[in-house]
Amino acid sequence: MSNNTTNRYIDKYSLDSPVECYKLNLIGILCILIFVLSTFFNSALLWTFIRNKSLRTSLNIFIIALAGFNLFGTIVELPFIIVSNLSCRWIFGKFGCIFSAFIMYFIGCTSIYLMAAISFERFYIIYKPMSIRNVNSRTNLLVILACSVNGLMWASFPLLGWSHYSLEGAYTSCAVEWKERSLNVSSYNIAIFFLVFLIPLFLIVTSNTKLIFIVRSLPAKMKATQDVQTKKRVASERYLTIILMIVI
């Protein structure tokens, strides 16, 4: 066990990547492009919400949160990947490996929970248009906090001894350990597969599938609603729902 731990955390850091350097350089260049585009578009989206008070509604808080997490992950995580792929090896040591993997996993887990929350929120509002009045910023902020806490919890478990973070096969990025077959690692991987991936994915797919059929019949249903403001808001949410389904 001691030798395995040493190999896992020390020996790999002194090795060049087993992947050809030119391939890693291409990945690094691609990541630079992703970094630029992600930083620009997420920043532009956040700036739009900041500049336009009318857009800062309780229903758009999820979008703001998702863009914020994406921008944070882009700025903090991608530089590790870019530099390592251009250097053809991991150069940030053990602490850098754990830190970058933790940030990436925290953002990833939180984002999928947020997308599940967005999908369900859109389904609920379109399915019950009058429920828009009951949706407020406080409720949505609590949901965002719950998504963040869940993401933080799952990202923290490897730091506390349930599984661990390690270098991936190319030695230019770090993530949760996938290959090890010990009970400690396997049990964590099974848990996150169901609780962080499969269940949120099921909620996302189910909600958006139902939304497709509801959105088609929405105009006919809204004829029975007399509240003009509710009609306008639901019409706006209808278009936003279509956009969000594409984004997700």
SULVENWO-V755122 format. One record per residue. N is the residue number from 1. RES is the residue in three letters. PSI is psi in degrees with one decimal (NA if undefined). NEAR is the number of other ideal C-beta (glycine too) atoms within 10 Angstrom. Layout:
<<N,RES,PSI,NEAR> <N,RES,PSI,NEAR>>
This chain:
<<1,MET,-39.6,6> <2,SER,-42.0,6> <3,ASN,-39.0,8> <4,ASN,-41.3,10> <5,THR,-41.9,10> <6,THR,-45.5,10> <7,ASN,-36.9,10> <8,ARG,-39.7,17> <9,TYR,-19.7,17> <10,ILE,-55.6,11> <11,ASP,-42.6,11> <12,LYS,-28.8,17> <13,TYR,-21.5,17> <14,SER,0.6,9> <15,LEU,147.5,11> <16,ASP,158.4,12> <17,SER,142.4,20> <18,PRO,-8.8,8> <19,VAL,144.5,15> <20,GLU,139.5,10> <21,CYS,-37.8,14> <22,TYR,-31.6,8> <23,LYS,-41.5,13> <24,LEU,-38.0,21> <25,ASN,-38.8,14> <26,LEU,-40.2,12> <27,ILE,-41.4,18> <28,GLY,-42.3,18> <29,ILE,-41.2,13> <30,LEU,-40.6,13> <31,CYS,-32.6,23> <32,ILE,-43.3,16> <33,LEU,-44.9,9> <34,ILE,-40.2,14> <35,PHE,-47.2,17> <36,VAL,-48.2,12> <37,LEU,-44.7,11> <38,SER,-43.5,18> <39,THR,-44.4,15> <40,PHE,-52.2,12> <41,PHE,-40.1,14> <42,ASN,-37.7,20> <43,SER,-42.1,14> <44,ALA,-40.4,10> <45,LEU,-46.4,18> <46,LEU,-40.2,16> <47,TRP,-36.4,10> <48,THR,-42.9,12> <49,PHE,-34.9,18> <50,ILE,-41.4,11> <51,ARG,-29.2,9> <52,ASN,102.5,9> <53,LYS,-30.3,8> <54,SER,-22.1,7> <55,LEU,-14.6,14> <56,ARG,59.8,13> <57,THR,165.6,19> <58,SER,-29.2,15> <59,LEU,-19.8,20> <60,ASN,0.2,15> <61,ILE,-36.7,21> <62,PHE,-41.4,22> <63,ILE,-42.6,20> <64,ILE,-44.1,19> <65,ALA,-44.3,22> <66,LEU,-42.5,23> <67,ALA,-39.0,19> <68,GLY,-45.4,15> <69,PHE,-41.2,21> <70,ASN,-42.4,19> <71,LEU,-42.4,19> <72,PHE,-45.5,15> <73,GLY,-38.5,19> <74,THR,-47.6,22> <75,ILE,-37.7,14> <76,VAL,-41.4,15> <77,GLU,-46.8,23> <78,LEU,-36.1,19> <79,PRO,-35.2,15> <80,PHE,-46.0,23> <81,ILE,-42.2,21> <82,ILE,-52.2,19> <83,VAL,-42.1,16> <84,SER,-41.3,27> <85,ASN,-34.2,26> <86,LEU,-27.0,17> <87,SER,-11.5,17> <88,CYS,23.3,20> <89,ARG,163.5,18> <90,TRP,125.3,27> <91,ILE,9.6,13> <92,PHE,4.6,17> <93,GLY,-173.8,12> <94,LYS,-48.1,17> <95,PHE,-43.6,8> <96,GLY,-36.2,16> <97,CYS,-50.2,24> <98,ILE,-42.7,18> <99,PHE,-49.3,17> <100,SER,-39.7,23> <101,ALA,-40.4,25> <102,PHE,-47.2,19> <103,ILE,-46.2,16> <104,MET,-42.5,22> <105,TYR,-37.3,24> <106,PHE,-46.5,22> <107,ILE,-43.2,20> <108,GLY,-48.0,20> <109,CYS,-44.5,23> <110,THR,-39.7,25> <111,SER,-41.7,18> <112,ILE,-33.7,21> <113,TYR,-39.8,23> <114,LEU,-41.4,23> <115,MET,-36.1,22> <116,ALA,-41.2,21> <117,ALA,-42.0,22> <118,ILE,-45.5,25> <119,SER,-45.2,25> <120,PHE,-39.2,17> <121,GLU,-42.8,23> <122,ARG,-41.9,25> <123,PHE,-44.9,19> <124,TYR,-42.4,14> <125,ILE,-41.8,22> <126,ILE,-33.9,21> <127,TYR,-37.7,14> <128,LYS,83.7,10> <129,PRO,-37.4,21> <130,MET,-14.0,11> <131,SER,-9.8,12> <132,ILE,-36.6,19> <133,ARG,-25.5,11> <134,ASN,-8.0,10> <135,VAL,125.3,16> <136,ASN,168.0,12> <137,SER,-37.5,13> <138,ARG,-44.7,10> <139,THR,-46.6,13> <140,ASN,-36.0,20> <141,LEU,-37.2,14> <142,LEU,-38.2,10> <143,VAL,-43.0,19> <144,ILE,-41.4,21> <145,LEU,-41.4,11> <146,ALA,-41.4,12> <147,CYS,-42.0,25> <148,SER,-41.7,17> <149,VAL,-41.4,12> <150,ASN,-43.4,17> <151,GLY,-41.9,22> <152,LEU,-39.4,14> <153,MET,-50.3,13> <154,TRP,-33.0,22> <155,ALA,-23.9,23> <156,SER,-25.7,13> <157,PHE,-44.5,16> <158,PRO,-26.0,22> <159,LEU,-23.9,13> <160,LEU,-0.3,9> <161,GLY,-10.5,9> <162,TRP,103.2,14> <163,SER,-166.5,22> <164,HIS,164.3,20> <165,TYR,144.0,22> <166,SER,167.3,21> <167,LEU,141.7,24> <168,GLU,177.4,17> <169,GLY,-34.3,11> <170,ALA,-6.8,17> <171,TYR,25.6,21> <172,THR,6.1,24> <173,SER,161.7,20> <174,CYS,150.4,25> <175,ALA,-177.4,16> <176,VAL,142.8,22> <177,GLU,126.8,21> <178,TRP,-31.6,12> <179,LYS,-31.0,8> <180,GLU,139.6,14> <181,ARG,19.5,7> <182,SER,159.5,12> <183,LEU,-38.1,7> <184,ASN,-47.8,14> <185,VAL,-44.7,19> <186,SER,-40.7,14> <187,SER,-37.8,12> <188,TYR,-44.4,20> <189,ASN,-39.0,15> <190,ILE,-42.2,10> <191,ALA,-46.6,14> <192,ILE,-29.2,18> <193,PHE,-42.6,11> <194,PHE,-45.8,10> <195,LEU,-24.3,13> <196,VAL,-22.9,21> <197,PHE,-60.3,13> <198,LEU,-49.0,11> <199,ILE,-49.5,14> <200,PRO,-39.0,22> <201,LEU,-40.9,13> <202,PHE,-42.6,12> <203,LEU,-42.0,18> <204,ILE,-49.2,19> <205,VAL,-45.7,13> <206,THR,-47.7,14> <207,SER,-45.4,23> <208,ASN,-31.0,19> <209,THR,-44.9,13> <210,LYS,-35.1,14> <211,LEU,-37.7,22> <212,ILE,-43.9,11> <213,PHE,-35.9,9> <214,ILE,-42.8,16> <215,VAL,-35.2,17> <216,ARG,-37.1,9> <217,SER,4.0,9> <218,LEU,-45.9,18> <219,PRO,-40.7,11> <220,ALA,-38.5,8> <221,LYS,-33.7,13> <222,MET,-12.7,15> <223,LYS,-27.0,8> <224,ALA,-8.5,7> <225,THR,128.2,12> <226,GLN,-21.8,7> <227,ASP,114.0,14> <228,VAL,-42.1,8> <229,GLN,-39.3,9> <230,THR,-40.4,15> <231,LYS,-44.6,14> <232,LYS,-42.9,10> <233,ARG,-40.6,17> <234,VAL,-37.8,21> <235,ALA,-41.3,14> <236,SER,-42.2,12> <237,GLU,-30.3,21> <238,ARG,-47.8,19> <239,TYR,-40.0,10> <240,LEU,-36.8,15> <241,THR,-43.4,24> <242,ILE,-43.6,14> <243,ILE,-44.2,10> <244,LEU,-33.9,20> <245,MET,-39.5,18> <246,ILE,-44.4,7> <247,VAL,-46.9,10> <248,ILE,NA,17>>
